[in-house]
Every structure is written in structure tokens, then in C-alpha cells.
Amino acid sequence: MDKLLAAGEPMILSIFRIVTALLMFQFGVAKLLKFPAGTAFEKVQAFSLFGVAGMFELVLGGLLLVGLFSRLAAFILSGEMAFAYFIEHFPKNFIPLLNGGNLAIMFCFSCLFLACAGGGPLSVDAMLRKKS
């Protein structure tokens, strides 16, 4: 069973990267492009703390989505999520379930994993490696 599941690991890594990137990217879109309407980010100003976070999520989330500079983009996004947790959530309460920081923690460690594991075979990084 272990060998059977291990055979799919490279593709699952790429799918994990894509899903994580799409989820990060959507926050950037909501904060900067105000889409979809009706989110909690409608009043975010471009050069506020949330606006700068949105720029990171939009640009680096896009890079992570296509798998270009995957490790660097994921590492920076991991740091951004750690920063977001300790600035926005941790001061409210020590326990993540009570401070609303669960998603920030998951993003932080998902991106940290991707920074270590790379983007997988379905990425621009992998295509560029094959050409050289």
C-alpha cells in the first residue's frame, strides 16, 4: 500500500501547491481587486498593512500557482503568514481556536513545507530544470 501511494506523491505535491496557491491568491484578489464583493476586505487600502499583505498574496500566490520560483515564493508567504498570525491573531488570545488564527497557521506551515519540498513536476520550475 505504501509503494502504491508513494507513486502518486510527486503529482500530489503539485496539486497541493496549486490548491494552496489558489487559496492564498484569493485573499490577494479580495484585498486589492475587491472581488468578490461583500468580503471583510472591501475597505482595505492598498498601502495599509492589509494592503501590503494583499500584494504579497496576489503576486507571490500567482508565482506559486504556476510554480515559478516556488521555493522562494512559498518561503516568503510562510513568513507573511507567521507575521499575520502574531500581529493580528495572537494578541487576541493564546489559543488559535479562540483567536481565529487557524488558517494563518495552516498557511504558514503549508507554505513552509512547499519551500522545503519545491513545486513538484507540474511547475514552471520543473520545466526550466528539464531544459537546462
N, C-alpha and C positions, 0 to 999 in steps of 0.2 A: 504494500500500500504506500509506503514511504517513497519508493522509487517512482511509482505512478504519479504521485502528487508532485514530486520534485521535478519531474519532466516539464511541468507547466509553470514552474517558478519564474523563468525569465519573462514570459508573456504576462503573468500576473503582476510582476513588478512594473511593467509598462502601464498596465491598466490601473494599478494603484497610483502611479504618478499622474496619469491623466485625470482620474477622479479627484485626487487631492488638489491638483492644479485648477480644475474647473470650480471646485468649491471655494478656493482662495480667490480666483478670478472674479467670481460673482460678487464678492464683497467689494472689490475694487470698482466694478461696474456700478454697484449700488451707491457707493460713496461719491464717485466722481461723475458718473453719467446719469445718476438719479433714476436708474432703471432696475427693477420695476418700480412704479410709483407706489407710494404707501408704505415704504420701509422706514425703519427708525433712522436711516441715514439721509433723509431728504434735506435736512438743514446743515449738512456738513459743508464747511467752507474748504476750498481747495488747499489753502496753506495753513490749515489748523492741524493739530496733532492727528485727528482722524483723517483729514485730507491727505496728509503725507503718507499715512498708513495705507490709504486707498491707492496712492501712486505705486507703492511697493507691491501691493496685491495685484494691481492691474498689470503692471509691466513685468514683474518677476513671475507672477502667476501665468501670464501669457508665455513667457520663456519656458517655464516648467511644463506648460501644456504641450508645447511642440517638442520639448526635450532638448532645447538649446541651452548650453551652459547649465545643465540640470543640477549638478552638484553645488555650484556657486549660488544659483538662484534659490535652491532649497535651503542652503545654509543660512542665507540672509533672511529668508522668510521664517525659518526656525527662530532666529534671534528676534525678529519682529514680533512673533507670537509670544515669546517669553517676555519681551518688553511689555506687550499689551496686557498680558496676564498680571504682571507685577504693578503696572501703573493703574489699570482700570479695575481689575477684579480683586486682587489680594487685599487691598486696603478695606474692602467692604466686609470681608470675613475670611478666616483662615481656611475654612472648608470649601473646596471647589463646588460641591453640590449646592451650597448656600450662597456663594458669591457669583455664580453664573459663569465661571471660568472654565468649565469642562471642555468646551470647544477650542478655546485658546490653547489649552494643554494638549489636546489631541492633535491640533495643527502643528504645534511646536515639535512634538515627538515624531509625527508623521514626516514632517519636513527634515528633521534631523536624520531619520532613517534614510530618506531619499538622498540626503547629502552624502551619506556613507555608502549606500548601495548603488547610486547612479540612476540613470533614467531608463535602463532596460533596452531591449533590442528594437523596440518601436519608438525611436527617438532620432532627432537630427544629429545628436552627438554620436550615436551608433553608426549612422550613415556616413558621417565625416570620418570616423575611425576606419571604416571599411575602404574608403577612397585613398587614404594615405598608407 
